[in-house]
Amino acid sequence: MREVLIDVTRLLDRRWNGNIPTGVDRVSLEYIRHYANRARAIVRYYGRSLLASKEHSQQLFQEILNPSRDFKRRVVWLLTLTGSKIQNYGSRKDCILLNTGHNGLDQKSYPSKLEKQKVKPVFFIHDLIPLQYPEYCRSGEFQRHTQRIHAALKLGRGIITNSNVTLQHLTDYASQHQLALPPAVAAPLAAAKLPEASPQRPLEENYFVMLGTIESRKNHWMILQIWRRLVEQMGNRAPRLVLIGKRGWECEHVVDLLDRSEGLQGIVIELPDSTDQEVANYLQHAQALLFPSFAEGYGMPMMEAIAFRVPVIASDLQVFKEIAGALPVYLDPLDFTGWLAAVHDLNDPDSKTRKAKLAQMANFELPTWHRHFELVDAMMSGL
């Protein structure tokens, strides 16, 4: 069986800095779980690409999946051992190198190093949002993501995407820029493996959940305006809004509302550092997940909500319709009146919409990681 090398640089860096896993991270973690028994870890460390032994790879994978109390000391020790034995992993022509987090592709030295190593790189492309909607991203992200996508297309022996929509965007981009598209597969993502939720409600009041980093692309601002209106209409009887995720970038107007709007105090609850157990608990008992994004490459929170049989109100994005069919209540992300009415509807204990969506979800077949990796393995077997 062909050896697999997994670039774990991004995951180690994020664990080191205590970051809660994002959607990209959760995908990368599943790749470690799936390939760990036949894989070795690659770490780009102080300008070098280090290949861990099989034994040390297993220990690194374990630290990434289940960090120990002395995570930092253990990682430094493992990298020191790896670095003392091998500076560069050289030519391994039969190996597949998996880079599942876009990491390193925007570095000028990355392509030349990869070409010398003669492995067969396979890149996971999560989205092209910084190229399509640079106004929603950090300053400079358009240039960085352009470099990533061009590097992936030029260097990749294979490409994995999370949806047919993302694959079509990538295909169109390659054509527009006269770049060849390597063998590619759209492999839908399963929901993140969250713990079983507690039967005890985290809040007595009805509440709705938004799950993800607070950034302008996620459209928190409109939802907060809706909650101001709900408070005007219902006072303290208004359902609560739970925001699960850190404050991100380009969202000063949202932060102003959260910090200064007296009407939202005690009604809107921020949870920036939730554990997976807390995410599961809040999702399970929510009236609905709110997903009003202007753009997404996939929509992992939607899959997580559906896995818990929780209704979803979502933007009418093509990718959402691809992965969830008719399950969500779809609305234009700028339709304030429609979103307000939908929240009122799903907050009603006798909501016919809610009952209909719950019935639909009972028969919905969720994507699985097993099927995802069947598609990925089939693509990689031909490389």
Phi, psi and omega per residue, in radians:
M1 nan 2.348 -3.089
R2 -1.098 2.403 3.128
E3 -1.281 2.502 3.109
V4 -2.007 2.315 3.018
L5 -1.898 2.319 -3.123
I6 -2.045 2.149 3.066
D7 -1.353 1.967 -3.073
V8 -1.880 0.271 -3.052
T9 -1.006 -0.854 -3.106
R10 -1.092 -0.787 -3.097
L11 -1.121 -0.733 3.108
L12 -1.104 -0.748 -3.127
D13 -1.081 -0.749 -3.100
R14 -1.256 -0.689 3.067
R15 -1.108 -0.704 -3.126
W16 -1.024 -0.695 -3.082
N17 -1.589 0.109 3.038
G18 1.283 0.426 -3.115
N19 -1.399 2.456 3.019
I20 -1.228 2.392 -3.105
P21 -1.030 2.298 3.011
T22 -1.479 -3.122 3.067
G23 -1.053 -0.726 3.092
V24 -1.064 -0.769 3.140
D25 -1.086 -0.700 -3.105
R26 -1.131 -0.633 3.054
V27 -1.105 -0.815 -3.127
S28 -1.073 -0.646 3.106
L29 -1.119 -0.666 3.108
E30 -1.138 -0.592 3.098
Y31 -1.156 -0.642 3.064
I32 -1.151 -0.797 3.141
R33 -1.020 -0.719 -3.049
H34 -1.292 -0.729 -2.990
Y35 -1.793 -0.016 -2.996
A36 -0.913 -0.727 -3.045
N37 -1.199 -0.323 3.132
R38 -2.120 0.272 -3.008
A39 -2.074 2.793 2.958
R40 -2.181 2.656 -3.040
A41 -1.620 2.394 2.998
I42 -1.918 2.328 3.076
V43 -2.263 2.186 3.030
R44 -1.590 1.990 -2.860
Y45 -2.443 1.996 3.139
Y46 0.882 0.849 3.049
G47 1.447 -0.061 3.133
R48 -1.976 2.670 3.013
S49 -1.832 1.947 -3.044
L50 -1.787 2.336 3.080
L51 -1.844 2.038 3.122
A52 -1.373 2.596 3.025
S53 -1.103 2.921 3.115
K54 -1.031 -0.721 -3.141
E55 -1.128 -0.846 -3.118
H56 -1.211 -0.538 3.068
S57 -1.074 -0.784 3.138
Q58 -1.064 -0.652 3.128
Q59 -1.230 -0.685 3.076
L60 -1.127 -0.768 3.113
F61 -1.030 -0.742 -3.124
Q62 -1.129 -0.704 3.111
E63 -1.133 -0.631 3.131
I64 -1.224 -0.748 -3.094
L65 -1.305 -0.692 -3.102
N66 -2.409 1.411 -3.055
P67 -1.000 2.343 3.091
S68 -1.452 2.992 -3.133
R69 -1.110 -0.580 3.122
D70 -1.821 0.776 -3.085
F71 -0.899 -0.886 -3.050
K72 -1.112 -0.764 3.137
R73 -1.103 -0.740 -3.126
R74 -1.114 -0.758 -3.122
V75 -1.141 -0.781 3.108
V76 -1.034 -0.741 3.138
W77 -1.096 -0.791 -3.133
L78 -1.149 -0.709 3.132
L79 -1.211 -0.591 3.090
T80 -1.138 -0.770 3.103
L81 -1.097 -0.768 -3.129
T82 -1.125 -0.785 -3.103
G83 -1.166 -0.509 -3.125
S84 -1.305 -0.328 -3.066
K85 -1.780 -0.490 -3.061
I86 -2.633 2.245 -3.130
Q87 -1.558 -0.576 -3.009
N88 -2.656 2.384 -2.992
Y89 -1.480 0.071 2.904
G90 1.061 -2.708 -3.030
S91 -1.569 2.063 3.107
R92 -2.333 1.294 -2.903
K93 -1.074 -0.408 -3.074
D94 -1.633 -0.042 -3.033
C95 -1.540 2.532 2.944
I96 -1.634 2.214 3.024
L97 -1.818 2.069 -3.138
L98 -1.714 2.122 2.993
N99 -2.069 1.844 -2.988
T100 -1.804 0.093 -3.053
G101 -2.253 0.350 -3.119
H102 1.125 0.048 -2.928
N103 -1.279 2.332 3.085
G104 1.518 -0.323 -3.049
L105 -1.173 -0.303 3.113
D106 -1.646 0.108 3.113
Q107 -1.625 2.338 -3.061
K108 -1.083 -0.548 -3.089
S109 -1.423 -0.250 -3.034
Y110 -1.086 -0.838 -3.111
P111 -1.058 -0.771 -3.088
S112 -1.149 -0.681 3.110
K113 -1.136 -0.733 -3.102
L114 -1.166 -0.683 -3.136
E115 -1.106 -0.658 -3.141
K116 -1.195 -0.496 -3.031
Q117 -1.451 -0.264 2.962
K118 1.093 0.290 3.035
V119 -1.350 3.057 3.104
K120 -1.856 1.694 -3.058
P121 -1.321 2.393 3.019
V122 -2.164 2.173 -3.058
F123 -1.960 2.434 3.026
F124 -1.662 2.080 3.083
I125 -1.784 2.001 -3.057
H126 -1.486 -0.575 3.113
D127 -3.031 2.958 3.034
L128 -2.059 0.459 -3.037
I129 -1.003 -0.753 3.133
P130 -1.069 -0.420 3.108
L131 -1.498 -0.573 -3.097
Q132 -1.524 -0.608 -3.077
Y133 -2.359 1.126 -3.093
P134 -1.067 -0.392 -3.122
E135 -1.152 -0.328 3.132
Y136 -1.636 0.000 -2.982
C137 -2.020 2.935 3.095
R138 -1.057 2.676 3.067
S139 -1.023 2.319 3.131
G140 1.543 -0.147 -3.081
E141 -1.211 -0.518 3.082
F142 -1.020 -0.830 -3.135
Q143 -1.155 -0.748 -3.134
R144 -1.113 -0.744 -3.092
H145 -1.291 -0.539 3.020
T146 -1.024 -0.782 3.109
Q147 -1.082 -0.713 -3.133
R148 -1.107 -0.837 -3.070
I149 -1.168 -0.737 3.113
H150 -1.105 -0.727 3.120
A151 -1.120 -0.737 -3.136
A152 -1.098 -0.728 -3.126
L153 -1.226 -0.643 -3.090
K154 -1.395 -0.623 -3.042
L155 -1.714 -0.460 -3.011
G156 -1.188 2.379 2.950
R157 -1.575 -0.257 3.085
G158 -2.745 2.672 3.128
I159 -2.264 2.398 3.033
I160 -2.037 2.343 2.996
T161 -2.154 2.872 -3.069
N162 -1.572 -0.182 -3.091
S163 -2.778 2.808 3.043
N164 -1.144 -0.542 3.108
V165 -1.108 -0.820 3.116
T166 -1.104 -0.713 3.122
L167 -1.102 -0.699 3.114
Q168 -1.147 -0.711 3.084
H169 -1.053 -0.737 -3.138
L170 -1.174 -0.732 3.117
T171 -1.057 -0.788 3.129
D172 -1.109 -0.722 -3.130
Y173 -1.121 -0.775 3.131
A174 -1.054 -0.741 3.138
S175 -1.123 -0.766 -3.123
Q176 -1.093 -0.547 -3.086
H177 -1.836 0.231 3.075
Q178 0.943 0.790 3.084
L179 -1.967 2.455 3.112
A180 -1.273 2.483 3.073
L181 -1.712 2.068 3.096
P182 -1.123 2.956 3.013
P183 -0.882 2.297 -3.013
A184 -2.410 2.656 3.121
V185 -2.443 2.390 2.980
A186 -1.645 1.997 -3.075
A187 -2.138 1.782 -3.100
P188 -0.982 2.611 -3.087
L189 -1.675 2.493 3.005
A190 -1.421 2.939 3.041
A191 -1.156 2.653 3.041
A192 -1.063 2.595 -3.120
K193 -1.437 1.513 3.129
L194 -1.545 2.694 3.102
P195 -1.128 2.883 3.027
E196 -1.143 2.340 -3.081
A197 -1.294 2.647 3.063
S198 -1.259 2.483 3.077
P199 -1.224 -0.252 -3.131
Q200 -1.498 2.253 3.137
R201 -1.148 2.418 3.083
P202 -1.311 -0.383 3.088
L203 -2.331 2.515 3.069
E204 -1.257 -0.680 -3.088
E205 -1.307 2.733 2.949
N206 -1.053 2.568 3.126
Y207 -2.670 2.744 3.051
F208 -2.054 2.719 -3.059
V209 -2.133 2.424 2.830
M210 -2.020 2.332 -3.032
L211 -2.175 2.017 3.125
G212 2.518 2.864 3.120
T213 -0.990 2.432 3.101
I214 -1.368 1.903 3.121
E215 -2.603 2.822 -2.998
S216 -1.084 -0.563 -3.125
R217 -1.093 -0.468 -3.078
K218 -1.436 -0.171 2.990
N219 1.201 0.591 3.071
H220 -1.081 -0.559 -3.052
W221 -1.018 -0.805 3.139
M222 -1.108 -0.730 -3.125
I223 -1.105 -0.688 3.102
L224 -1.153 -0.607 3.048
Q225 -1.133 -0.670 3.077
I226 -1.091 -0.705 -3.125
W227 -1.227 -0.526 3.010
R228 -1.087 -0.733 3.119
R229 -1.147 -0.710 3.106
L230 -1.046 -0.718 3.123
V231 -1.139 -0.684 3.083
E232 -1.071 -0.667 -3.072
Q233 -1.433 -0.612 -2.937
M234 -2.095 -0.178 -3.091
G235 1.099 -2.425 -3.093
N236 -1.268 -0.132 3.077
R237 -1.409 -0.102 3.132
A238 -1.064 2.459 3.072
P239 -1.080 2.678 3.108
R240 -1.405 2.722 3.041
L241 -2.075 2.115 -3.123
V242 -1.874 2.071 3.132
L243 -1.783 1.881 -3.133
I244 -1.741 1.877 -3.122
G245 2.618 2.708 -3.138
K246 -1.334 2.767 2.966
R247 -1.258 2.302 -3.064
G248 -1.923 -2.233 -2.985
W249 -2.088 2.793 3.087
E250 0.909 0.728 -3.067
C251 -2.392 0.550 -3.078
E252 -1.047 -0.638 -3.137
H253 -1.146 -0.579 3.080
V254 -1.236 -0.766 3.129
V255 -1.062 -0.678 3.100
D256 -1.036 -0.773 3.115
L257 -1.110 -0.786 -3.106
L258 -1.113 -0.674 -3.048
D259 -1.520 -0.464 -2.947
R260 -2.031 -0.329 -3.081
S261 -1.371 1.904 -3.107
E262 -1.111 -0.599 -3.107
G263 -1.133 -0.396 -3.109
L264 -1.601 -0.198 -3.108
Q265 -1.139 2.230 -3.120
G266 1.456 -0.247 3.106
I267 -1.725 -0.709 3.076
V268 -1.728 2.218 -3.062
I269 -2.040 2.135 3.099
E270 -1.693 2.320 3.062
L271 -2.228 1.501 -3.032
P272 -1.369 -0.328 -3.036
D273 -2.269 0.815 -3.069
S274 -1.251 2.481 2.972
T275 -1.359 2.895 3.076
D276 -1.043 -0.595 3.118
Q277 -1.135 -0.726 3.120
E278 -1.170 -0.702 3.087
V279 -1.020 -0.805 3.134
A280 -1.070 -0.769 -3.108
N281 -1.107 -0.781 -3.116
Y282 -1.216 -0.673 3.113
L283 -1.118 -0.809 -3.018
Q284 -0.969 -0.660 -2.998
H285 -1.838 0.141 -3.119
A286 -1.310 2.642 3.008
Q287 -1.149 -0.636 3.103
A288 -2.981 2.758 2.915
L289 -1.557 2.345 3.069
L290 -1.784 2.230 -3.060
F291 -2.398 1.268 -3.003
P292 -1.625 0.489 -3.022
S293 -1.031 2.633 3.022
F294 -1.442 -0.421 3.136
A295 -2.776 2.481 3.068
E296 -2.578 2.628 3.020
G297 -1.507 -0.495 3.118
Y298 -2.557 -1.630 -3.105
G299 2.366 0.970 -3.124
M300 -0.993 -0.720 3.111
P301 -0.997 -0.574 3.107
M302 -1.122 -0.768 3.116
M303 -1.119 -0.661 3.122
E304 -1.130 -0.742 3.122
A305 -1.128 -0.803 -3.128
I306 -1.099 -0.637 3.099
A307 -1.062 -0.541 3.098
F308 -1.599 0.114 -3.127
R309 1.013 0.830 3.105
V310 -1.935 2.247 3.126
P311 -1.034 2.723 -3.114
V312 -2.276 2.333 2.915
I313 -1.897 2.130 -2.963
A314 -2.405 2.760 2.987
S315 -1.093 2.657 -3.112
D316 -1.489 1.037 3.128
L317 -1.492 2.545 -3.136
Q318 -1.044 -0.690 -3.098
V319 -1.169 -0.606 3.095
F320 -1.137 -0.699 3.126
K321 -1.184 -0.561 3.088
E322 -1.134 -0.771 -3.001
I323 -1.588 -0.391 -3.045
A324 -2.153 -0.013 3.104
G325 0.996 -2.335 -3.072
A326 -1.619 0.160 -3.059
L327 -1.126 -0.843 -3.108
P328 -1.268 2.849 2.868
V329 -1.497 2.016 -3.063
Y330 -1.696 2.388 3.113
L331 -2.523 2.646 3.006
D332 -1.066 2.383 -3.084
P333 -1.156 -0.147 3.083
L334 -1.868 0.094 -3.084
D335 -1.497 1.386 -3.101
F336 -0.965 -0.848 -3.079
T337 -1.103 -0.717 3.127
G338 -1.131 -0.730 3.124
W339 -1.169 -0.710 3.113
L340 -1.069 -0.761 3.134
A341 -1.140 -0.682 -3.127
A342 -1.165 -0.672 3.092
V343 -1.135 -0.786 3.080
H344 -1.003 -0.763 -3.095
D345 -1.066 -0.918 -3.069
L346 -1.315 -0.205 3.036
N347 -1.424 -0.324 -3.124
D348 -1.314 2.160 -3.132
P349 -1.072 -0.363 3.132
D350 -1.785 0.346 -3.078
S351 -1.043 2.120 3.067
K352 -1.219 -0.606 3.102
T353 -1.067 -0.795 -3.134
R354 -1.045 -0.803 -3.134
K355 -1.097 -0.684 -3.140
A356 -1.165 -0.723 -3.131
K357 -1.191 -0.668 3.096
L358 -1.116 -0.689 3.101
A359 -1.135 -0.708 3.112
Q360 -1.110 -0.723 -3.098
M361 -1.152 -0.508 -3.127
A362 -1.077 -0.443 -3.103
N363 -1.897 0.140 -3.088
F364 -1.482 2.319 3.123
E365 -1.657 1.892 -3.122
L366 -1.230 2.583 2.977
P367 -1.047 2.627 3.129
T368 -2.131 2.694 3.052
W369 -1.181 -0.532 3.106
H370 -1.033 -0.827 3.136
R371 -1.190 -0.670 3.095
H372 -0.954 -0.862 -3.069
F373 -1.331 -0.416 2.970
E374 -1.038 -0.789 -3.139
L375 -1.167 -0.740 -3.136
V376 -1.152 -0.794 -3.133
D377 -1.110 -0.653 3.111
A378 -1.111 -0.714 3.105
M379 -1.148 -0.789 -3.078
M380 -1.224 -0.451 -3.139
S381 -1.146 -0.363 -3.137
G382 -1.620 0.020 -3.087
L383 -1.444 nan nan
